[in-house]
């Protein structure tokens, strides 16, 4: 799982460095291929079980599993994994509130529904545009419940991550 995570993150860093929406199509295709391969590997591992716990793979391993699920193009797989991710979060097994929020929003958006936490956005013409959010006036409350920063800070973080705009108050490592 760690190798899958490292490859996933290296490709996403390259995409970010190339300014995501301006990155070469080949790089996007390579990322999609790696996502598919990682999904199939994880499905094989989980075939005879439901979840990998932090007792088995550590918090970093659980984080790697989350990234594979989050970046999977298999929406049914994501939806099937969401209750397991939520349970791991509630049981304090290495899953963060932000990870639950990210996958929850991704599944909702794929189902044609509004997201709850404002984690899903498009980058178009050098601008971050959030996909529709349910009760947007309460999004910061929901984000706080999951130990996440306010939506406006998240927008700035995304602008910094994707090379859209520099925000001196945000330092990425």
Secondary structure, DSSP 4 states (H G I P E B T S, - for coil): -HHHHHHHHHHHHHHHHT-GGGS-HHHHHHHHHHHHHHHHHHHHHHTTSS---HHHHHHHHHHHHHHHHHH-S-HHHHHHHHHHHHHHHHTTSS--HHHHHHHHHHHHHHTT--BSS---EEEETTEEEEPPBTTGGGHHHHHHHTT---HHHHHHHHHHHTTS---TT----
